[in-house]
Amino acid sequence: MREVLDELYSWWEAGQSVGVGTVIATWKSAPRPAGASMLVGPDGTAVGSVSGGCVEGAVYERAQETIASGDPSLERYGVSDDDAFAVGLTCGGILDVWVERIDRTTYPEFGEVVGSIRAGAPVAVVTCVSSTAAPTGDDRVGRRLVIWPDRVAGTLGSARLDEAVADDARGLLAAGRTATVHYGHDGERRGDDLTLFVASFAPRPRMIVFGAIDFAAALARIGSFLGYRVTVCDARPVFATKKRFPDADEVIVDWPHRYLQAESDAGRVDERAVLCVLTHDPKFDVPVLEVALRIPAAYVGAMGSRRTHEDRLDRLREAGLSPAETARLASPIGLDLGARTPEETAVSIAAEIVAGRWGGTGARLSTLHEAIHREHSVLA
């Protein structure tokens, strides 16, 4: 949704109706993840993608029908090979796409949601996309509940359901996870009468790079490209300047271990954060790694030769780190790509981060036989 947010908000603010198709679940080699959205504007303009081009035509037609009728629907594409070919889903994947009309009447809370996303404040939007055995006159399909850490707006049709969903959705939001969940009509967690799609809009995950060197500049560039909020930190003010790191969101002059500990204590480093130590100087990297390996970051990597790595491990053990803590360290940092330049090394590091997030092996796909896409992040 983020990639089409500005266009959708512009139409919503103008009081116009937009057809929106959103991927809520995928199986096999589906090309786009849950949360990917496509818009059909009031002038027929198509914005965004739900499948990288495979089923856009079918979703476009359904979205136009939804604009006219106002009736939302849950569509499945790729149930069989014949169906997949009919709509162009030749990759063999399966997509569930929720198609709805969004305007000021159907989604009055949208302005607040956009404000939160733009401000980097966490917000989750829960939509009922399917209902079975609904009580007479109590159709929940299309109802929406918007959830912030401290309040909610809208309703799914039952106070007990709203309470249960809000509690669970806040857990997903804290982890930055988007998911499909199931409940009974009155919030029973073991029920499956209702299918709810939870779209989490958490602040961008953090990438903190320690060491103001040329490799850090390249890594900041690719980290920003991957959607991280990038911080470069170094204790040397002559090197840690915004001019040297234009792609970083912030450049901090401070001792790395002191800065990381303060950020962790303030709750600004969560389980999605990636920490890259590029200083390869014991007086900087050992103290910051002592902190990094004891906080719940998704990834901790350190640059240096194998000899540097062994010396670093000895120092960390002397500092009291356990085998379980030192085992979290990715060092030497990155995957074996044969990288030499700062840019190539940044690709190597980014590849290791992506592989770790999704459980990838780093092997060539042409040599593997299992599914290309993993369904769930192992680091979320």
C-alpha positions, 0 to 999 in steps of 0.5 A: 500500500505504501507505494500507492499511498500518495495517489490514493490519498489525493483521490480520497481527499478530493472526495472521489471513489477508487477501486483498490485491489490488495494482495492478502495471501500468497502461495507458491511462487507468487510474485508480490507479497501480501500488502501489495496494492493496485489502484483504479482511479476515478478516471480509469488510471491504473497505479501500482501492481499486485502481481508484477503484471500477471493478473493486473487485467483481471483485477482492473476489471473487478476494481471497476465493477467494485467502484460502480457497485460498492460491493467488495470481494475476495478473489483468488487467482491461480487456483489451477494451471488453466485459471492461472494461464487465463489471467496470465499467472504463468509463474504457477503461484496463487494470489488472494486479492481483496478488491474494495472501493475506497472513498470518504464514506467507506473509509472515513479513517483513511486521512488519520491512517495516512497522517500516521504513516507519513509521520512514521507512527505505527498503525494497523488496519484490519479488514474483514475479507470473508465471513461464514455463517454470519448471524442474520443481518450482521454481515461483517465483510468489508468492516474495518478496525484501525489500530494505534498503540493507544487507541482504535477507530471503526469497528468489526461489528462486535466489541469483544471481537474488536478487543481481541483483534486489537490486542493481537494486531498490536503484536503484529504491528510491533513486529512489523508483520502483515498477516491474515488471521481468523476469529469467531464472530464474537472474537473467539481466537479458535474460531474460523468464521471470520477472515481478517487481513491485518495490514501493519504500517510500522516505522521503517526498520533501522539499519545502523552502520558503525564506521564512517568509511567508503564501504559505509557510504555504499551500504547506506545507499543500498540500505535506503534502497531496501527501505531501511532508515539508515543511520551512520555513526562514528566517533570522529567528527571529521569523517562523520558528516552528512556530505560524505553520507548523503543517502543516510537519514542521519549521521551521528557523531558519538562513540558507537557503543554509547550511541547504540546502548542509548538507542536500545534503552530508549526503545528505538532498536527493535527486532527488525534492526540490522547492525553493521560494524565496519570499523574493524578497529578493536577500540570501536568494534568490540565495545559496540558488539558487546552491546549489539549481541545482547539486544534483540536485533535481527542481524549483527555483522562485522567487517574484517579478515578471518584473523581479525574475526578470531581476535575479535571473538577472543576479546568478546569472550574475555568481555563475558559474552556467551557462546550463544551471543557470539554465535549471532555474529555474522563475521566476516560480514556478507555473502561470498560474492567475490566482492571487492569494491565498496559497492560490491561489498554493500551488495554482499552485505545486503544479500546476507541480510535479505537471505537471513530475513527470508531463510534463503541459502545464498545459493544459485537458484538454478541449482536449487529445486525448492520454492523460490519464495519463502512464505514468512520472514524468519526475522519478522 
